[in-house]
Amino acid sequence: MLSDADLDRFAAELHQSRVQHAPLPPFTQEHPHFDTAAGYRVAQRVQQQRVAEGTSVVGRKIGFTNRELWPVYRVYEPIWGAMYDSTLVKLHDNQGRCSLAGLFEPKIEPEIAFHFASAPQPGESAASVMQRADFVAHAFEIVQSPYPGWKFNTADAVAAGSLHGLLLLGTPVPLAALGGGLLAAFENFRVTLACNGEVRDRGRGANVLGSPPKAIAHLVQAIAQRQHQAGIESVRAGEWVTTGTLTAAMPVLPGQTWSTRIDDLRLPGLSVEFGT
């Protein structure tokens, strides 16, 4: 069994990896008892370290809500991690420029994010969860892997903040401005992802556990089931929650401009140029 000292050491290794921009081997490679519960305990320690350094938690990211990615990365369940004021980038008019410096093998994911006016509760339906949100935005999440070649197990990904790098947030739109029939709209809308004007992939809302609101309902329930294991806090009012990639995760490089178009949902697309 892993001791608290082991978990402290793993958290310290992840901290050093981030600060020194040095990759590290997956913990499960040398420690077969390192499981998902241990991963969340390590992630909580890393979060506490970042907060102690002066960073604030501003929300959560949900990863691996798109089941098509599960066999690609050998992660067979949704996972989550913290987002920080230092990793949240607000785009101006849904466009901007972003540096990739300090990120490990970054990949880009088009997502939908919700801002909550009141805290969603465990057991609530997707419709009830959605009613607690006041704003919604289209976003790019830049994910990263400190483990070379994106080779890891679920517990490793969880420990590394569920692979969160940055969230490039488009202009928030009041939920009420999206019109009626939103449960169906969030399930059926389509997104087109392009690099330098060339279409790379397409997706739809149903790709993330049925829809973005359903992904958040799952997150809230999953956190409630694990709170006794790692002291994880529930989603709070004022947080942003991003709901997972609608397409495949694509490697992103300096010099590229990535853009999206959204159909059947009243959200504008994004355009971001990436630099070193």
N, C-alpha and C positions, 0 to 999 in steps of 0.2 A: 504494500500500500504506500501511497505517496504521503509524505508528511507536509506540515505547513512550511517547514524549511525548504523542502523541494519546490513547493509552489512559489515561495518567495524568490527562490533562485531563478526559476523559469521567468517570472515577471521581470526580474532584473536583467536577464538576458534579452528579453524583448525590448526593454527600455534602452539598453546599450545598442541593440541592433538599429533602433530608430535614430538615436542620437548620432551614431557613428556611420549610419547608412551601410551597415555590414550585414549581409545575409547570414542566416543560420539554419542548421538542419532541423527538420521537424522533430518535435519532442517525442512523438510516437515512434520514431525510428529507433531510439535507444531506450524508451520507457514504455513498454507495452501496456502498463497499467494506467497510462495517461489517457483518461476518457473524457467525454464531453462535459461531465460535471466538473472535472478538474480544470478543463479549459475555461469554463465560465468563472471559476474561482481565480484563475490566473488573470483573466481579462479584467476582473474587478480590481485586482491589485494594481494592474497597469493603469486603469482609470483613476484610482486614488492617487497614484504617483503623478499623473498628468494634472490633476486638479491641484495637488500640492504645489506644483510648479506655476500655478496661476491660470491654467486653462479652465474654462467652464463647459459643462455638458449642456448642449442645446437641443439634443434630440437623439433618435435611434435610427440605425439602418437595419433593415431586414435583408439577409442574404439567402440565396438559393431558394427563393420562392418559385423560380422557373424550373419546373421538373425536367425540362429538356437538358439542363446543365448538369444534373445529378451524376449521370454516368461519366461525363467528361472529367469531372473533378473528384469523383469518388466521395461526394458529400450527398447523403440521401435524406436530408431533412432541412427545413428552414432554420437559420441561425440568426443571431442578432448581436449588435455591438453599439457602442456609444458614438455619437458625433459631437464635435467640440466647436467652440467659437473659432478656433484656429484652423479647422478643417471645413468650415462652411463659407463658401464664396458666393456672394450675391451678385448675379449678373445684372448689367444695366441694359434695359430694353431687350432682354433675352439674348444678349450676345456679349462677347468679351474675349480676353486673352488670358491664358492660364499657363503657369510654369509647371513643368513636371519634375523639377529638381527635388531630390530627396525621396522620390517614390520608387518602390521596387517593382520592376516589370509591369508598369501600369496598364490597365485595361479600362475601357469606357463602357458605361451602361446607361441607356436611356430609361428614366424612371418617372414615377409619379410620387410626389411628396405631399403630406397633409400637415397643416398646423392646427393644433388643438386649443380651443377656447376653454374646454373642460376635460378632465381626465377620463379617458375611456375605461370601462370596467370589465373585469373578467366575466365571461359568459354572455356578453352583449352580442347581438346580431350585427352583421355588417352594416345594416341600415342604421341601427342605434349608434354604432361607432362613428359613422359618417356624420350624423347629426351633431356630434360634439366638435366637429372641425369647423373653423371659420374661414380658412384659406386653403387653397390647393395650388400646387405649382408643378410645372414640368421641370425636370432636373437631369443633369448628368452626374452619376456617381463615378468617380475614379477609384477603382479598387486596385489593390496591390498585394503582392505575396512576398514576405521576407524569406520564404522558403524557395530556393532556386527551382526554376522551371515549373512553378505552380504545382509542385508535387507535395501533397500533404493529406492528412486525414481530417475528419470533421473536427476533432478536438484541437488539432493544431490551428485550423482556421478560426475557431472560436477564440482561442487564446490570443491570437493576433488581431483582436478587435473586429472579428468577422470580416477581416481583409479591407476595412474602410481606409480610404486614403483622403479623398476630398468629396464634397458635395457642391456642385456648381448649380446654384438654385436660380431658376428663371423667375420672372416677375410673378409674385403671388396674386391669385385671382380669387375674389370672394366666392365661396362655394355657391352662394345664392345666384351668382351671375352665370352659372353654368346651365341654368334652366332646369326643367323637370326630367323625370325618368332617369335619374343619375345612376341608380344601381345597374340598370341595363346598359347605360352609356359607358360606365367604367368597365364593364365586361367586354363590350363590343368595339370600343374605339380602336383605331389602328395607328401605328407609328412606323415611319420609314426613317432608317438611320443611314447617313451618307458620309463619306470621307472624301474631301476635295471634290465634291459634286458627284461622286460615284456611289450609287446605292450599294450598301454592304449587307443590310439585313432588314427584315420587316417583322413586326410583332403586333400583338393585340393585348388588350387589357386582361383577357382571360388567362394569359400565360403566367400571371403571378397569383397562384393559388385560387384562380377563378376570377379575381379582380383585385385592384388595390385595396378597397375597403375590406374585403375578405382577408387579405394578407394581414392587415392591422388587427382585425378581430382575432386572428390566429396568434399574432405576437402577444397581445395582451393576455390571452389565456395561457400561452406557453411560459411567459414570465411568472405568472401566478403559480404555476406548477413547480417552478425552480427557485422561487424566492427563498425557501428555507435552506437551500443548498449553498447559495453564494451571496445572500443579502442583496439581491438585485432589486433596484427600485422600479416601481410601476411607472408607466408612461404618465407624465404630468401635464397639466395645463401649461401652455406656452411652448411646448416642445414641437419640433418638426420630426416627422417620421417618414422615411423614404422606403418604398415598398418592394424593391427588387427589380432586376432588369427585365425589360419587355422583349428583348432580343438576345442573341448571343453576346457575350462579353468580348469586345474586340481590342486587340493590342493598339495602344495609341502612342505616337511618336512625335517628337518636336518637328515643327514644320507642317504638320497636318492641321486641317480645319474640318471639324466634325459638325454635322448639322442634322436636324430632325424636322419632319413634318408630321403633324397629328391630324387625323381625319376623324370625324364623328364625335368630337369632344372640343368644347370651346376653350382650348388652350393653345397658345402660340408655340411654334417650334423654336429650337435653339440653334445658335451658331457660335462655336468657340474655336479659336485658333490656339494651338499649343506651342509653347516654346521650351527652351532648356531651363 
